[in-house]
Amino acid sequence: MKKTANLATQLNGFANGLILDSAGNNNECFNFYDWFCKDSSLQRKSWNLMKKVKTFLKHNPQIDILETYVFFKNNCPMRGPLYDDFRICDVTTGNVLYTVIPKCGHSGLAEIWGRENDFKGPIKTAETFSKLFR
């Protein structure tokens, strides 16, 4: 899929009631790349995740919203509950720069992973998503 939308476009769409994928489309996947949950829950999950994207960006002003995009993933660990994450990617290469997990199905913690340490472990963890930024 060609990436034509950046985070600025996606945030503008969100402000106007739309969830746009990295191609700039508003569709039934609601920017989820992969999911194991019911299709009917994607829209609600995407709204919750997009609010968290905005919070993450507020606390990480170094992220250039013109040069990045976001997508969502619903994960199914072998043990533990389903959990969602969002991934901030470089718009040119598609490389993931950050993976943010509001509540991990493995650890039960909110986690931020990133290229800063080559994704060798979480950069930061907290009991809740909001506590990541205290």
TAWO-V499591 format. One record per pair of residues at least 24 apart in sequence whose C-alpha atoms are under 10 Angstrom apart, sorted by the first residue. I is the first residue (numbers start at 0). J is the second residue. Records with the same first field share a line. If there is no record, write none. Layout:
I: J + J
//
This chain:
1: 90 + 91 + 93
2: 67 + 68 + 89 + 90 + 91 + 92 + 93
3: 68 + 90 + 91
4: 65 + 66 + 67 + 68 + 69 + 90
5: 63 + 64 + 65 + 66 + 67 + 68 + 69 + 88 + 89 + 90
6: 52 + 53 + 56 + 62 + 63 + 64 + 65 + 66 + 67 + 68 + 69 + 70 + 87 + 88 + 90
7: 63 + 64 + 65 + 66 + 67 + 68
8: 64 + 65 + 68
9: 49 + 64 + 68 + 69 + 70
10: 49 + 50 + 52 + 53 + 64 + 68 + 69
13: 46 + 49 + 50
16: 46
17: 46
18: 42 + 45 + 46 + 49
19: 45 + 69 + 70
20: 68 + 69 + 70 + 71
21: 67 + 68 + 69 + 70 + 88 + 90 + 93
22: 68
28: 71
29: 70 + 71
30: 69 + 70 + 71 + 72 + 85
31: 69 + 70 + 71 + 72 + 73 + 83 + 84 + 85
32: 70 + 71 + 72 + 73 + 85
33: 70 + 71 + 72 + 73 + 74 + 75 + 83
34: 71 + 72 + 73 + 74 + 75 + 81 + 82 + 83
35: 72 + 73 + 74 + 75 + 81 + 82
36: 73 + 74 + 75 + 81 + 82 + 83
41: 71 + 73
44: 71 + 73 + 83
45: 70 + 71 + 72 + 83 + 85
48: 72 + 83 + 84 + 85 + 99 + 100 + 101
49: 85
51: 84 + 85 + 99 + 100 + 101 + 128 + 129
52: 84 + 85 + 86 + 87 + 99
54: 128 + 129 + 132
55: 99 + 111 + 128 + 129 + 131 + 132
56: 87
57: 132
58: 131 + 132 + 133
59: 132
62: 87 + 89 + 96 + 97
63: 89
64: 89 + 90
65: 89 + 90
66: 90 + 91
67: 91 + 92 + 93 + 94 + 95 + 96
68: 93 + 95 + 96
69: 95 + 96 + 97 + 98
70: 95 + 98
71: 98 + 99
72: 98 + 100
74: 103 + 104
75: 104 + 105
76: 103 + 104 + 105
77: 104 + 105
78: 104 + 105
79: 103 + 104 + 105 + 106 + 107
80: 104 + 105 + 107
81: 105
82: 107
84: 109 + 110 + 111
85: 111
86: 111 + 112 + 113
87: 113
97: 122
99: 123 + 128
100: 124 + 127 + 128
101: 125 + 126 + 127 + 128 + 129 + 131
102: 126 + 127 + 128
103: 127
//
